[in-house]
């Protein structure tokens, strides 16, 4: 089979994706996740937590909830319907890391979880650490020079 014949074969067999339906569910469920995050932020502020700490607590709560739902197998069902709606908020990143840990647990905690948990998230974490360190050094040097 030649390349062009294969492309035609795949196009005939491939199921068309319902783009409008997928966009709708991604928007609604992604928006619901963000609304839930805003509700947690407002709750923490109402309980007397300052705004910076309330933002941190909100992120922690969303990450914990995402990891818990991933461990219980619920997050995958939500993602199946929401698609990209679950990937954009912080919950998608938490799901990517925790699902790697769950998938490799059978290989052991060191060689499985420890070695492979950062397969997806590793480059992001590495970039964040390096850019944060670089920013800190530049900030420190600038405060030394300009006081």
C-alpha positions in Angstrom: 0.0 0.0 0.0 1.4 3.4 -1.0 1.4 6.4 1.2 -1.5 8.2 -0.5 -3.6 5.0 -0.4 -2.9 4.7 3.3 -4.0 8.3 3.9 -7.2 7.7 2.0 -7.8 4.5 3.9 -7.4 6.2 7.2 -9.6 9.2 6.3 -12.4 6.8 5.3 -12.1 4.8 8.6 -11.5 7.7 11.0 -14.5 8.8 12.9 -15.3 12.5 12.7 -14.9 14.4 15.9 -18.0 16.4 17.0 -16.0 19.7 17.4 -18.9 21.9 18.6 -20.0 19.4 21.2 -16.4 18.9 22.4 -15.8 22.7 22.6 -19.0 23.2 24.5 -18.2 20.5 27.1 -14.6 21.8 27.4 -15.9 25.3 28.0 -18.6 24.3 30.5 -16.6 21.8 32.6 -13.4 23.9 32.4 -15.4 26.9 33.5 -17.0 24.9 36.3 -13.5 23.9 37.6 -12.4 27.6 37.5 -15.7 28.6 39.2 -15.0 26.0 41.9 -11.5 27.5 42.3 -13.1 31.0 42.7 -15.5 29.6 45.2 -12.6 28.2 47.3 -10.8 31.5 47.0 -13.8 33.4 48.2 -14.4 30.9 51.0 -10.8 31.2 52.3 -11.0 35.0 52.2 -14.4 34.9 54.0 -12.7 32.7 56.7 -10.2 35.6 57.3 -7.2 34.4 55.2 -5.3 37.1 53.4 -5.5 37.2 49.6 -2.0 35.7 48.9 -2.5 32.9 51.3 -6.1 32.3 50.1 -4.7 31.9 46.6 -2.1 29.4 47.8 -4.8 27.5 49.7 -7.0 27.5 46.6 -4.3 26.0 44.5 -3.5 23.4 47.1 -7.2 22.4 47.4 -7.6 22.1 43.6 -4.4 20.0 43.3 -5.4 17.8 46.2 -8.9 17.3 44.8 -7.5 16.5 41.3 -5.1 13.9 42.7 -7.8 12.4 44.9 -10.2 12.1 41.9 -7.4 10.7 39.8 -6.7 8.0 42.4 -10.4 7.1 42.7 -10.7 6.9 38.9 -13.2 9.7 38.6 -11.0 12.3 37.0 -10.6 10.1 33.8 -14.4 10.0 33.4 -14.6 13.8 33.8 -11.7 14.3 31.3 -13.4 11.9 28.8 -16.4 14.3 28.6 -14.6 17.6 29.2 -11.5 17.0 27.0 -9.3 20.0 27.1 -11.5 21.6 29.7 -9.7 19.6 32.4 -6.2 20.3 31.0 -6.2 24.0 31.1 -6.7 24.6 34.9 -4.1 23.5 37.4 -6.1 20.3 37.9 -4.8 18.9 34.6 -1.2 19.3 35.7 -1.9 17.6 39.0 -3.7 14.8 37.1 -0.7 14.3 34.8 1.7 13.9 37.7 -0.5 11.8 40.0 -1.6 9.4 37.2 2.1 8.7 36.4 2.6 7.8 40.0 -0.4 5.5 40.1 0.6 3.8 36.8 4.1 3.1 37.9 3.4 2.1 41.5 3.5 -1.6 40.6 7.2 -1.2 39.6 8.1 -0.1 43.1 8.3 3.2 44.9 11.9 4.0 43.9 12.3 2.6 40.4 8.6 3.0 39.5 7.1 6.1 41.1 10.4 7.9 41.9 11.9 7.4 38.5 8.9 7.9 36.3 6.6 10.4 38.1 8.2 13.3 36.3 8.0 11.9 32.8 5.3 14.3 31.8 5.8 17.0 34.4 9.6 16.9 34.7 10.4 19.4 31.9 7.8 21.9 33.3 9.1 21.6 36.9 12.7 21.9 35.7 11.9 25.0 33.7 10.0 26.5 36.6 12.9 25.9 39.0 15.6 27.2 36.6 13.6 30.3 35.6 12.8 31.0 39.3 16.4 30.7 40.2 17.5 32.9 37.4 14.9 35.5 38.3 16.1 35.4 42.0 19.7 35.9 41.0 18.9 38.8 38.7 16.7 40.3 41.4 19.4 39.9 44.0 22.1 41.5 41.8 19.8 44.4 40.9 19.1 45.1 44.6 22.9 45.1 45.3 23.5 47.5 42.5 20.5 49.9 42.9 19.8 49.2 46.6 
